[in-house]
Amino acid sequence: MRLKDEELIEFTRQLVQRPSLSGKEQDVAEYIKTKLEELGFEEVRTDDMGSVTGCIKGNKPGKTILLDGHMDTVSPLDTTKWAHHPYSGEIEDGKIFGRGTTDMKGSLASMIFSIARFMEKKKADFSGEIHIACTVYEEVFEGVACKQIVKEIKPDMVIIGEATTSTIKIGQRGRAEIQVETFGKTGHSSHPENGINAVLNMNKFINELKKLKLTNHEILGEGILEITDIMSNPYPGDSMIPETCQITLDRRTLVGEKKKNVLKQVQDIVERLRESDTQFDGKAYLVQGEGYCYTGKRFKSERFYPAWIIDKEEKLVQAAISGLERAGIQTELSHFDFCTNGSYYCGKKKIPTIGYGPSKENIAHTIDEYITIEELTKSCKGFESILEELTN
């Protein structure tokens, strides 16, 4: 008997009711693993980082298709500001409320059910294999869990289920996190002539940084460079001239921009200032992050996630368009404004990748985050129809 929309809705609510901050996804991962087994998925397993995978296989040779969605969510922060508790999964006015409904437990539930419905309809009478990857740590380290997924599954194409408002995403900007430090000489603030103020040195750097010209891409738009934080030491100053100052740069990159060149743009500013100003000293470097998985695995990751784009004539793109049209879903081509696991799949490994999923991107990470039941159920039909197009 075909899985009902009511079961999809309840599955989504159950996912939302299980908190799953990055590195703490165990409860929801175990629940998803059990659900995949109940639905008849093959090769259901949890890898050493904690991502959960499963698949169905056709009786004819064909491509290996991967549907990707992350299990982790950002924090709800102050829960008293929510009209609906972030882990309630409450339903009101045709919406399911809670942290992760849009980003992206609703889509994850939809993808899983679409594969299960496809299997109910087709049995094994299709070409290739269809895999689901429910990944960890995407909110903090985009793509860090995908290396193991690609190694084990070896997908020929990937569909990322992030929120797209039913559009088909064919690319995204990349992201680099760069830290810049300036150095000075501490002393009593009543005698500034005896010291070198690291904050003033940082101000010199920022003034030069603002002159940096970034490139433009015909689809992805302009590159972006923003300062996201600043810190001086000592803090509080207590009448002391700052000895060091540090800022973090969020650099949104475009296709073709390499890690070395993105960093060199910033390092060159530091070097020019050092050569022209005897009181200036500083350095710039890519941030190295570290994570702790619920499985006990520890990892380190450099915060550089490349941009990617796929040709609109690619078979995956055209199959997605045809599948959605056949399901009665109007769509258009677009690109993600934010970073996704696609940075690894397509940006690093060059695997054809698109994004498609329910809900609006600007609802993610908000107070009283929600997904409409209409979007949830519609996307499930959309995913299933895309899979039929790709496996014919």
C-alpha positions in Angstrom: 0.0 0.0 0.0 1.4 3.4 -1.0 2.8 5.5 1.8 0.3 8.3 2.8 1.0 12.0 3.1 0.0 11.7 6.8 2.8 9.3 7.4 5.2 11.8 5.7 4.0 14.6 7.9 4.3 12.5 11.1 7.8 11.4 10.1 8.8 15.1 9.6 7.4 15.9 13.0 9.4 13.1 14.6 12.6 14.3 13.1 12.0 17.8 14.4 11.2 16.6 17.9 14.7 15.1 18.0 17.3 17.9 18.6 20.4 17.4 16.4 22.9 20.2 16.7 26.1 19.6 14.7 28.1 16.8 16.3 25.0 15.8 18.4 22.9 14.0 15.7 22.9 10.6 17.3 19.2 10.5 18.3 17.9 11.6 14.9 20.4 9.4 13.1 19.3 6.3 15.0 15.7 7.1 14.3 16.3 7.6 10.6 18.3 4.4 10.4 15.4 2.4 11.9 13.0 4.1 9.5 15.1 3.2 6.4 15.2 -0.4 7.5 11.4 -0.4 8.1 10.8 1.0 4.6 12.9 -1.7 3.0 16.1 0.1 2.1 19.1 -2.0 1.4 22.7 -1.6 2.8 21.5 0.7 5.6 24.6 1.8 7.6 26.1 4.5 9.8 29.6 5.6 8.8 32.4 6.5 11.2 31.4 10.2 11.2 27.7 9.3 12.0 26.1 9.9 8.6 23.3 7.4 7.7 23.0 5.9 4.2 20.7 3.4 2.5 19.8 2.5 -1.1 17.5 0.6 -3.4 18.8 -1.2 -6.5 17.2 -1.8 -9.9 17.4 -5.0 -11.9 19.0 -3.2 -14.9 22.4 -1.5 -15.2 22.4 2.3 -14.9 23.7 5.3 -13.0 24.1 5.7 -9.3 22.0 8.5 -8.0 22.6 10.1 -4.6 20.0 12.2 -2.7 21.8 14.2 -0.1 20.4 15.9 3.0 21.9 16.9 6.4 20.6 15.9 9.7 22.1 18.7 11.8 20.5 22.0 12.6 21.6 25.3 14.0 20.7 26.2 17.6 17.2 27.7 18.3 19.0 30.1 20.7 16.5 31.7 23.1 13.5 29.3 23.0 11.3 31.8 24.9 11.2 34.0 21.7 9.5 31.1 19.8 5.7 31.1 19.6 6.0 27.4 18.9 8.6 25.4 20.8 11.5 24.7 18.4 11.4 21.0 19.1 7.6 20.6 19.2 6.8 19.9 15.5 3.4 21.6 16.2 1.0 22.0 13.3 -0.9 25.2 12.8 -2.5 26.9 9.8 -1.1 24.2 7.4 2.5 24.6 8.7 4.8 22.4 10.7 6.8 24.5 13.1 10.2 23.8 14.6 14.0 24.1 14.2 15.1 22.2 11.1 11.7 22.1 9.4 13.0 24.1 6.4 16.7 23.4 6.9 16.3 20.6 6.3 14.4 17.8 8.1 11.3 18.4 6.0 13.2 17.8 2.8 15.1 14.9 4.3 11.8 13.2 5.2 10.5 14.0 1.7 13.5 12.5 -0.1 13.3 9.3 2.0 9.6 8.9 1.3 10.0 9.6 -2.4 12.5 6.8 -2.7 10.2 4.5 -0.7 7.2 5.4 -2.9 9.3 4.9 -6.0 10.3 1.4 -4.7 6.6 0.6 -4.0 5.7 1.5 -7.5 8.6 0.1 -9.5 9.8 -2.7 -7.3 13.2 -3.4 -8.8 12.1 -2.6 -12.4 14.4 0.3 -13.0 17.9 1.1 -14.0 20.8 1.8 -11.7 20.8 2.5 -7.9 19.3 5.2 -5.8 21.0 6.2 -2.5 20.1 8.5 0.3 22.8 10.2 2.4 21.7 11.7 5.7 24.8 13.6 6.6 26.3 15.3 9.8 28.0 18.6 10.5 26.9 20.4 7.3 25.9 23.6 9.2 29.5 24.0 10.4 31.7 22.3 7.8 29.9 22.2 4.5 30.9 18.9 2.7 33.1 17.5 5.4 31.0 14.4 5.7 30.7 13.9 2.0 34.2 12.6 1.4 33.3 9.3 3.1 29.9 9.2 1.3 31.6 9.5 -2.2 34.2 7.0 -1.3 31.6 4.3 -0.4 28.8 5.1 -2.8 30.6 6.5 -5.9 27.6 8.5 -7.2 27.3 9.5 -10.8 25.1 12.4 -9.9 23.8 14.2 -6.8 20.6 16.0 -5.8 20.9 18.2 -2.7 17.6 18.7 -1.0 18.2 22.1 0.5 15.3 24.6 0.3 14.9 26.0 -3.2 11.2 27.0 -3.3 10.8 24.4 -6.1 13.4 26.0 -8.3 16.3 23.9 -9.6 19.7 25.2 -8.4 22.6 24.7 -10.8 25.4 26.2 -8.7 26.5 28.2 -5.8 29.2 30.6 -4.6 31.9 29.0 -2.5 33.1 30.1 0.9 36.4 30.8 2.5 37.0 31.9 6.1 40.1 33.9 6.5 41.6 35.4 9.7 43.8 38.4 9.7 45.9 39.4 12.7 47.8 42.7 13.2 50.4 43.2 15.8 51.6 46.1 17.9 53.5 46.9 21.1 51.6 47.2 24.3 52.1 50.1 26.8 50.1 52.4 29.0 47.4 54.2 27.1 48.4 57.5 28.7 51.7 57.3 26.8 50.7 56.1 23.3 54.0 57.2 21.9 55.7 54.3 23.7 53.5 51.7 22.1 52.1 50.6 18.7 48.3 50.2 18.6 47.3 46.9 16.9 43.8 48.2 16.4 45.0 51.2 14.4 47.1 48.8 12.3 44.0 46.8 11.7 42.2 50.0 10.6 45.0 50.5 8.0 44.5 47.0 6.8 40.7 47.4 6.5 41.0 50.7 4.6 43.2 48.8 2.0 40.9 45.8 2.0 38.0 48.0 0.9 39.8 48.8 -2.3 40.0 45.1 -3.3 38.2 44.4 -6.6 36.3 41.1 -6.7 35.4 39.2 -9.8 31.9 38.6 -11.3 30.2 35.5 -12.7 27.4 35.7 -15.3 25.2 33.3 -13.2 26.5 33.4 -9.6 26.9 37.2 -9.6 29.6 39.1 -7.7 32.1 37.7 -5.2 31.5 38.8 -1.6 33.9 39.9 1.1 32.6 40.8 4.6 34.2 41.3 8.0 32.2 39.2 10.4 34.0 39.8 13.7 36.8 41.8 15.4 38.7 41.2 18.6 41.6 43.0 20.3 43.9 41.8 23.1 44.1 42.5 25.9 40.3 42.8 26.4 39.1 44.7 28.4 41.9 47.1 27.7 42.4 48.4 31.3 44.4 51.4 30.1 46.6 49.2 27.9 47.4 49.7 24.2 46.2 46.6 22.3 49.0 44.3 21.4 47.1 42.3 18.8 43.9 42.6 16.8 42.1 39.9 14.8 39.3 39.9 12.3 37.5 37.2 10.4 36.7 37.6 6.8 33.8 35.7 5.1 34.8 35.5 1.5 32.2 34.2 -1.0 34.0 32.9 -4.0 33.1 32.3 -7.6 33.8 29.4 -10.0 37.5 29.2 -10.9 38.7 31.0 -7.8 41.4 28.8 -6.2 42.2 28.6 -2.5 45.8 29.8 -3.0 44.7 32.9 -5.0 41.8 33.8 -2.7 44.2 33.8 0.3 47.0 35.6 -1.6 44.7 38.6 -2.3 44.5 39.2 1.4 48.1 38.3 2.1 49.3 40.8 -0.5 47.6 43.6 1.3 49.4 42.6 4.5 52.8 42.5 2.7 52.3 45.9 1.0 51.5 47.5 4.3 54.5 45.8 6.0 56.8 47.2 3.3 55.4 50.7 3.3 54.8 51.2 7.1 57.5 50.4 9.6 55.0 50.2 12.5 52.7 47.7 10.7 53.0 44.0 11.2 50.4 41.3 10.5 49.5 38.0 8.9 46.6 36.3 7.1 45.6 32.6 6.9 42.7 30.3 6.3 40.9 29.2 9.4 41.4 25.6 10.5 38.3 24.1 12.2 38.0 21.1 14.3 34.9 18.9 15.0 33.9 16.1 17.3 31.4 13.6 15.9 28.9 11.8 18.1 30.6 8.6 17.1 33.7 9.7 18.8 35.6 10.6 15.6 37.5 13.8 15.6 38.5 15.7 12.5 40.1 18.9 11.3 39.0 20.8 8.2 40.3 23.9 6.4 37.5 26.4 5.9 37.6 26.6 2.1 34.6 25.4 0.2 34.7 25.9 -3.6 32.0 27.4 -5.8 30.4 25.2 -8.5 28.2 25.4 -11.5 26.6 22.8 -13.8 25.6 23.3 -17.4 21.9 23.8 -17.9 22.0 21.2 -20.7 23.4 18.5 -18.4 21.2 15.4 -18.4 20.6 15.7 -14.7 19.2 19.3 -15.1 17.0 18.4 -18.0 15.7 15.3 -16.3 14.8 17.4 -13.2 13.0 19.9 -15.3 11.0 17.2 -17.1 10.3 15.3 -13.9 8.9 18.4 -12.1 6.8 19.4 -15.1 5.4 15.9 -15.3 4.5 16.2 -11.6 2.7 19.5 -12.3 5.3 21.5 -10.5 6.4 24.8 -12.1 10.1 25.4 -11.9 13.0 27.5 -13.2 16.7 27.4 -13.0 18.5 29.4 -10.3 21.5 29.1 -7.9 22.0 28.9 -4.2 22.8 32.1 -2.3 24.4 30.0 0.5 27.0 27.3 0.7 26.0 23.6 0.7 27.4 20.1 0.5 27.6 20.7 -3.2 31.0 22.4 -2.6 32.4 18.9 -2.1 30.3 16.9 -4.6 30.6 19.2 -7.5 33.1 21.8 -6.4 35.8 19.4 -5.4 34.9 16.0 -7.0 33.2 17.4 -10.2 30.2 15.2 -9.8 27.1 16.6 -11.7 25.0 18.1 -8.9 21.7 20.1 -8.6 19.7 21.4 -5.7 15.9 20.9 -5.3 13.8 20.9 -2.2 10.8 22.3 -0.4 10.2 25.6 1.4 11.8 29.1 1.1 15.5 29.6 1.7 14.9 32.7 3.8 12.9 30.7 6.4 16.0 28.7 7.4 17.6 29.6 10.8 14.7 31.9 11.8 12.7 32.1 15.0 9.5 30.0 14.4 11.0 28.3 11.4 8.4 26.2 9.6 7.6 24.3 6.4 4.1 24.3 4.8 2.5 20.9 4.5 1.7 21.7 0.9 5.4 22.3 0.1 6.4 19.1 1.9 4.0 16.8 0.1 4.5 18.5 -3.2 8.3 18.1 -3.0 7.9 14.4 -2.3 6.0 14.0 -5.6 8.7 16.1 -7.3 11.6 14.0 -6.0 9.8 10.8 -7.1 9.1 12.1 -10.6 12.7 13.2 -11.0 13.9 9.7 -10.0 11.5 8.2 -12.6 13.0 10.4 -15.3 16.6 9.5 -14.3 16.0 5.8 -14.1 14.0 5.3 -17.3 
